[in-house]
Amino acid sequence: MIRRPAALAAAFLAAFAGGCDAPTDSSPTLEVELIATPDPAVAESSSGVTYTVTNSDDTTTTYEYPWKASFVLTIQETGGLAVDITAVNVRVQQASGGIVITPTGGRVEYYQFNSSASGNHVPANGSTTVGFEVWYDLPNKGREALITVSFSFRDDDGYTYSDSAEVKVAP
């Protein structure tokens, strides 16, 4: 009777040990922290930067963006994986008290941005910064906004990643 449990235990351990040799997911994982400065960003009056709207009768009207927010995002890599920034996208949404207020009646937020970076490479366990200027006009004519900045990354092995940061803009 003593041999049967020992044989079962040995079989169990052999099966368990065999499971430990099974291949695991070898895809690296990007670990970054995105830090906005200032936080929150401040809305400032803007002049001289315009956008054009096509009206329902196919005419166009040009407007000035009333607001501008400037901030810097620091990308801090913490997982030991060097990457290149391959794309940046920005989305501006009107907000109140930090809550996104979706426009009604087919109205939309108008915005454009400019970014500046010293390079597109983020070293392993290192950091880089990207500056942003965002001009915008909101349907509610307010200054408070939520800006979502999305980044795409690629490592040396061709794996791609994405991450985003939300930057609040104070009224």
C-alpha positions in Angstrom: 0.0 0.0 0.0 2.8 2.4 0.7 4.2 2.0 -2.9 1.0 3.0 -4.7 0.8 6.5 -3.2 4.5 6.9 -3.8 4.1 5.9 -7.4 1.1 8.3 -7.8 3.2 11.1 -6.2 6.1 10.4 -8.5 3.8 10.4 -11.5 2.2 13.7 -10.4 5.7 15.3 -9.9 6.8 14.1 -13.3 3.7 15.6 -14.9 4.1 18.8 -13.0 7.8 19.1 -13.8 7.0 18.5 -17.5 4.5 21.4 -17.4 7.3 23.7 -16.1 9.2 23.1 -19.3 6.3 24.2 -21.5 7.1 27.3 -23.6 5.9 30.6 -22.3 5.0 33.8 -24.0 8.3 35.4 -24.9 6.9 38.7 -26.2 8.5 41.6 -24.3 6.2 44.0 -22.4 6.6 47.7 -22.6 6.5 49.5 -19.2 6.3 53.2 -19.4 5.1 56.0 -17.2 3.8 59.2 -19.0 4.1 62.3 -16.9 2.6 65.6 -17.9 4.1 69.0 -16.8 2.4 71.2 -15.8 -0.5 69.1 -14.5 -3.0 70.4 -15.1 -2.1 72.4 -18.2 -3.4 75.9 -18.3 -5.6 77.3 -21.0 -4.3 80.6 -22.5 -5.9 83.0 -25.0 -4.7 82.3 -28.5 -4.5 84.5 -31.6 -3.3 84.1 -35.1 -3.9 80.3 -35.5 -7.0 79.5 -37.6 -9.1 76.6 -38.8 -11.6 76.3 -41.7 -15.1 74.9 -41.5 -17.0 73.7 -44.6 -20.6 74.9 -44.3 -23.7 72.9 -45.5 -23.8 75.0 -48.7 -20.1 74.1 -49.5 -18.8 77.6 -48.6 -16.1 77.8 -46.0 -15.7 80.0 -42.9 -12.4 80.6 -41.2 -12.2 81.0 -37.4 -9.4 81.7 -34.9 -8.8 79.1 -32.2 -9.6 81.0 -28.9 -7.5 78.8 -26.6 -4.1 77.2 -26.5 -2.6 74.8 -24.0 1.1 74.0 -23.7 2.7 71.0 -21.8 5.5 68.5 -21.9 5.1 64.7 -21.6 8.0 62.8 -20.1 8.1 59.2 -21.3 9.9 57.2 -18.6 10.7 53.5 -19.6 10.8 51.3 -16.5 10.9 47.8 -17.8 14.3 47.6 -19.5 13.1 47.7 -23.1 14.4 50.4 -25.5 11.8 51.6 -28.0 11.3 54.2 -30.7 8.3 56.4 -30.9 6.7 55.8 -34.2 3.5 57.9 -34.0 1.8 60.5 -31.9 -1.9 61.4 -31.9 -3.9 64.0 -30.0 -7.6 64.2 -29.2 -9.3 67.2 -27.5 -12.6 66.8 -25.7 -14.6 69.5 -23.9 -14.8 68.9 -20.1 -16.3 70.3 -16.9 -14.9 69.5 -13.6 -12.6 66.9 -15.2 -15.6 65.1 -16.8 -15.8 64.8 -20.6 -18.9 66.5 -21.9 -19.9 65.0 -25.2 -21.2 67.7 -27.7 -24.7 67.4 -28.8 -26.5 68.3 -32.0 -23.7 67.2 -34.3 -21.3 69.8 -32.9 -17.6 68.9 -32.7 -14.4 70.0 -31.1 -11.9 71.7 -33.4 -8.2 71.5 -32.6 -4.7 71.2 -34.0 -1.4 70.5 -32.4 2.3 70.8 -32.8 4.8 68.6 -31.0 8.5 68.9 -30.6 10.9 66.2 -29.5 14.7 66.0 -29.3 14.5 62.5 -30.8 12.2 59.5 -31.1 14.3 57.0 -29.1 13.5 56.0 -25.5 16.4 54.1 -24.0 15.9 51.1 -21.7 15.3 52.4 -18.2 15.6 55.9 -19.6 13.4 58.8 -20.6 12.7 61.4 -23.2 10.4 64.4 -23.4 7.9 65.5 -26.0 6.5 69.1 -25.9 3.0 69.9 -27.1 1.1 73.1 -28.2 -2.6 72.4 -28.7 -5.0 75.0 -30.1 -8.7 74.4 -29.7 -12.2 75.6 -30.0 -15.0 73.8 -28.0 -18.7 73.7 -28.8 -19.5 75.0 -25.3 -17.1 77.9 -25.8 -15.3 76.9 -22.6 -11.6 76.6 -21.9 -11.6 73.4 -19.8 -10.7 70.3 -21.8 -9.3 66.8 -21.6 -6.4 66.1 -24.1 -5.6 62.5 -24.8 -2.1 62.0 -26.2 -1.6 58.5 -27.8 1.9 57.1 -28.6 2.9 54.2 -30.8 6.2 52.5 -30.0 8.4 49.8 -31.7 11.2 47.9 -30.2 14.4 46.5 -31.9 12.7 43.2 -32.6 9.8 44.8 -34.4 7.2 44.4 -31.6 4.7 47.3 -31.5 3.1 48.9 -28.4 0.8 51.8 -27.6 0.1 53.9 -24.6 -1.7 57.1 -23.8 -1.9 59.9 -21.3 -4.8 62.1 -20.4 -3.8 65.8 -19.8 -6.4 68.0 -18.0 -6.6 71.6 -19.1 -7.7 73.9 -16.3 -10.2 76.7 -17.0 
